[in-house]
């Protein structure tokens, strides 16, 4: 789903880092997201959009630096030549000082979320105290859920949603989907006239069957268990 699917993500060995601060980050669960979708459908003239912050971790400065040793065989020759790294090799390794958030750091998610909270507060956006991952504006009718760097936004007019996007763009690179077709891997099919939204994950079953090498049944089975005919008139339906 990235603009450039041919890319390499370099990660830090977080299992070898001793970090004694808090690394937990409040994030919205699927129930909260579904409640937000229902809220959109239940509110007259409400609409839904999604947004994503590029390099959310990588653009977060750290107060306390970390350090990493990179074996020389990991680094391609063209990278060694382009950045003139040959003179920095010590005993077959490169030693790196990490000054911004990086994939694999235990604290990367926490410090990125704390920075986002600090930057959005002057614009009027704060997390809801009781529900993790749910945010609201103190005046504008804007509500959104946050999962790491993915925003699902409920709004009733474009100016309010644009205010959130402009607030984010002051410090981040933001990609926007004003049709809100996908969020956290779930496909969203909106029908604002009928006030419905169909959620699906295309290809999920096919990928699961392939992953677990599950053989196809001789007879098609489209439900988890056999169908039970309703017993009309009974007090309890089993």
Backbone torsions as a table, in degrees:
resi	resn	phi	psi	omega
1	UNK	NA	-0.6	179.3
2	UNK	-82.1	156.1	177.6
3	UNK	-59.8	-39.1	175.6
4	UNK	-116.2	99.4	-177.0
5	UNK	-73.0	-15.1	-179.1
6	UNK	-95.9	88.1	-176.4
7	UNK	-147.6	160.8	-179.7
8	UNK	-116.5	131.0	175.8
9	UNK	-104.0	119.4	179.9
10	UNK	-93.7	124.9	-175.7
11	UNK	-118.1	156.0	177.6
12	UNK	-96.9	145.4	179.1
13	UNK	-75.3	84.4	-175.7
14	UNK	-64.0	-21.7	179.7
15	UNK	-71.5	-10.9	-179.5
16	UNK	-107.1	11.3	-178.6
17	UNK	-109.2	132.0	174.0
18	UNK	-97.2	107.2	178.6
19	UNK	-122.5	121.8	-171.0
20	UNK	-99.9	0.0	177.5
21	UNK	-84.5	178.6	179.5
22	UNK	-76.3	128.8	-179.0
23	UNK	-114.4	1.1	-178.4
24	UNK	-75.5	144.4	179.7
25	UNK	-133.2	129.3	178.4
26	UNK	-74.3	127.3	-180.0
27	UNK	-138.4	151.9	-177.6
28	UNK	-73.9	141.1	174.1
29	UNK	-95.9	176.3	-174.4
30	UNK	-66.0	-31.4	178.3
31	UNK	-63.8	-41.0	178.3
32	UNK	-64.3	-41.4	179.2
33	UNK	-62.6	-43.0	180.0
34	UNK	-66.1	-36.0	175.8
35	UNK	-63.9	-38.3	177.8
36	UNK	-65.5	-41.3	177.9
37	UNK	-61.7	-43.5	176.9
38	UNK	-64.6	-33.9	177.1
39	UNK	-64.6	-39.7	176.8
40	UNK	-61.6	-45.5	-178.0
41	UNK	-68.3	-25.4	-176.3
42	UNK	-91.3	-9.3	-176.9
43	UNK	-103.5	122.4	178.8
44	UNK	-56.4	134.7	176.7
45	UNK	67.2	7.5	179.7
46	UNK	-73.8	149.0	178.2
47	UNK	-133.3	169.8	-174.6
48	UNK	-134.1	136.6	175.4
49	UNK	-142.0	164.7	176.4
50	UNK	-127.8	157.0	178.2
51	UNK	-147.9	154.8	-177.5
52	UNK	-137.4	135.3	177.3
53	UNK	-93.0	124.1	178.3
54	UNK	-80.1	139.6	176.8
55	UNK	54.8	42.8	-177.8
56	UNK	-58.6	-47.1	178.3
57	UNK	-72.5	-44.6	-169.2
58	UNK	-69.4	-20.6	-178.3
59	UNK	-100.0	14.0	-178.9
60	UNK	-99.1	112.2	178.5
61	UNK	-65.5	148.7	178.1
62	UNK	-113.1	137.5	176.1
63	UNK	-72.4	-39.0	179.8
64	UNK	-111.3	118.3	-177.0
65	UNK	-74.2	153.7	172.6
66	UNK	-114.8	166.1	-176.9
67	UNK	-134.2	145.7	-174.2
68	UNK	-141.7	143.3	175.8
69	UNK	-105.8	127.8	-178.1
70	UNK	-115.5	116.8	175.4
71	UNK	-60.2	142.2	-173.8
72	UNK	-61.8	-31.9	-176.1
73	UNK	-68.2	-15.1	179.8
74	UNK	-75.8	-29.2	-171.2
75	UNK	-90.2	123.0	178.4
76	UNK	-61.9	152.3	-178.6
77	UNK	-61.0	-37.8	-178.2
78	UNK	-66.1	-30.2	176.2
79	UNK	-72.2	-41.4	177.9
80	UNK	-58.5	-42.0	-177.8
81	UNK	-73.3	-42.6	-174.7
82	UNK	-64.7	-39.4	-176.8
83	UNK	-102.1	9.7	175.3
84	UNK	52.2	56.6	-175.6
85	UNK	-93.8	-8.2	-174.6
86	UNK	-59.5	-36.0	-178.1
87	UNK	-75.5	-8.3	-177.4
88	UNK	-99.9	1.8	-177.6
89	UNK	-74.0	130.9	177.8
90	UNK	-129.1	115.8	178.9
91	UNK	52.4	41.9	177.1
92	UNK	76.8	16.2	-178.4
93	UNK	-136.1	157.3	168.6
94	UNK	-108.8	137.4	179.9
95	UNK	-110.9	129.0	-169.5
96	UNK	-121.4	138.3	171.7
97	UNK	-100.5	122.7	-176.3
98	UNK	-97.8	114.1	-175.7
99	UNK	-105.6	-13.6	177.4
100	UNK	-129.8	166.6	-179.4
101	UNK	-55.1	149.7	-176.7
102	UNK	-149.0	145.9	177.7
103	UNK	-58.3	132.9	178.9
104	UNK	102.9	-22.2	177.5
105	UNK	-70.5	131.0	-179.0
106	UNK	-59.1	-33.4	-175.0
107	UNK	-92.4	-1.1	-173.1
108	UNK	-58.5	-46.2	-178.7
109	UNK	-65.8	-39.7	-176.3
110	UNK	-67.6	-48.2	-176.7
111	UNK	-69.2	-32.0	177.4
112	UNK	-68.2	-40.5	178.9
113	UNK	-68.8	-39.9	178.6
114	UNK	-63.5	-39.4	178.9
115	UNK	-66.7	-42.1	178.7
116	UNK	-60.8	-43.9	179.3
117	UNK	-60.7	-42.5	-179.7
118	UNK	-66.2	-38.1	-177.1
119	UNK	-76.0	-30.3	-177.8
120	UNK	-85.4	-22.0	-176.1
121	UNK	-59.0	-43.0	178.7
122	UNK	-63.1	-21.0	179.0
123	UNK	-89.2	-0.7	175.7
124	UNK	98.5	5.3	-178.6
125	UNK	-101.7	125.4	179.7
126	UNK	-139.6	151.8	176.5
127	UNK	-67.6	145.7	173.8
128	UNK	-71.1	130.7	-173.2
129	UNK	-59.8	-38.3	-170.1
130	UNK	-88.0	-38.2	-173.1
131	UNK	-101.6	114.4	179.7
132	UNK	-62.0	136.4	174.4
133	UNK	81.4	1.2	178.8
134	UNK	-105.2	129.0	-177.3
135	UNK	-122.6	153.3	176.4
136	UNK	-142.3	158.3	172.0
137	UNK	-92.6	148.0	-174.5
138	UNK	-76.1	-14.2	178.6
139	UNK	-130.6	-48.4	-176.2
140	UNK	-73.8	146.6	178.1
141	UNK	-79.0	64.8	179.8
142	UNK	-122.8	128.6	176.2
143	UNK	-130.6	140.6	176.6
144	UNK	-147.8	153.4	171.3
145	UNK	-102.7	149.3	-178.8
146	UNK	-126.8	122.1	173.6
147	UNK	-120.7	101.0	-174.6
148	UNK	59.9	-93.0	179.9
149	UNK	-125.9	17.5	-178.8
150	UNK	-105.7	124.2	-177.9
151	UNK	-106.1	133.5	169.4
152	UNK	-116.8	115.6	-165.8
153	UNK	-115.9	129.2	171.1
154	UNK	-103.0	129.6	-179.9
155	UNK	-148.2	159.9	179.2
156	UNK	-111.2	-13.9	171.5
157	UNK	-147.2	152.6	-173.0
158	UNK	-63.8	-31.4	-177.9
159	UNK	-61.7	-38.2	-179.9
160	UNK	-67.6	-43.7	178.3
161	UNK	-65.8	-38.2	179.2
162	UNK	-65.6	-32.2	176.8
163	UNK	-61.5	-41.4	177.0
164	UNK	-65.2	-44.3	-179.8
165	UNK	-62.7	-43.0	179.7
166	UNK	-64.9	-35.6	178.4
167	UNK	-65.2	-39.2	178.9
168	UNK	-70.5	-37.6	-175.3
169	UNK	-69.9	-11.9	176.2
170	UNK	-65.2	-25.7	-176.0
171	UNK	-132.1	-9.0	-175.4
172	UNK	-134.0	158.9	168.3
173	UNK	-88.9	124.5	-170.7
174	UNK	-120.7	131.3	170.2
175	UNK	-106.2	136.1	-172.2
176	UNK	-120.7	145.3	170.9
177	UNK	-130.7	98.5	-175.7
178	UNK	-74.5	-10.8	175.6
179	UNK	-91.5	-13.1	175.9
180	UNK	58.0	48.8	-173.6
181	UNK	-82.5	-19.5	-176.6
182	UNK	-149.3	140.7	177.5
183	UNK	-151.0	123.9	179.0
184	UNK	53.9	40.5	177.0
185	UNK	82.3	-1.5	-178.7
186	UNK	-101.4	129.0	178.1
187	UNK	-79.7	132.4	-178.1
188	UNK	-118.0	122.6	179.4
189	UNK	-112.6	102.1	-173.6
190	UNK	-91.2	138.9	170.4
191	UNK	-132.6	92.6	-174.9
192	UNK	-70.9	-25.8	178.4
193	UNK	-67.8	-42.7	179.0
194	UNK	-89.7	-6.0	-178.7
195	UNK	58.0	50.9	177.4
196	UNK	-131.1	158.8	174.6
197	UNK	-147.3	120.2	178.8
198	UNK	-95.5	128.3	179.0
199	UNK	-104.8	135.0	179.8
200	UNK	-154.5	160.1	174.2
201	UNK	-126.8	86.4	-176.4
202	UNK	-57.6	133.6	177.0
203	UNK	82.8	-0.3	-175.8
204	UNK	-64.1	-47.1	-178.0
205	UNK	-65.4	-43.4	179.9
206	UNK	-60.2	-42.7	179.5
207	UNK	-67.4	-36.8	179.2
208	UNK	-66.9	-42.4	178.9
209	UNK	-63.0	-39.2	179.3
210	UNK	-69.7	-40.4	-178.8
211	UNK	-62.6	-45.4	-175.7
212	UNK	-93.3	6.0	178.4
213	UNK	52.2	45.2	-178.1
214	UNK	-83.8	124.9	-178.9
215	UNK	-71.1	149.3	177.1
216	UNK	-70.1	136.6	178.3
217	UNK	-69.5	154.0	178.9
218	UNK	-68.1	-31.0	175.1
219	UNK	-117.5	138.2	-179.0
220	UNK	-61.6	134.0	178.7
221	UNK	-130.6	113.4	-171.9
222	UNK	-105.7	12.1	177.2
223	UNK	-141.9	159.9	-178.1
224	UNK	-64.7	-22.2	-178.0
225	UNK	-146.8	168.8	-179.6
226	UNK	-64.6	147.5	-178.4
227	UNK	-73.8	133.9	176.7
228	UNK	-104.9	121.5	-179.9
229	UNK	-66.6	129.5	179.3
230	UNK	-60.8	138.6	176.5
231	UNK	-100.1	89.2	-173.8
232	UNK	-64.2	135.2	-179.9
233	UNK	97.1	-17.8	-179.4
234	UNK	-75.7	148.1	179.5
235	UNK	-71.5	-32.9	-179.0
236	UNK	-119.9	128.2	176.8
237	UNK	-99.8	117.1	-179.2
238	UNK	-91.2	NA	NA
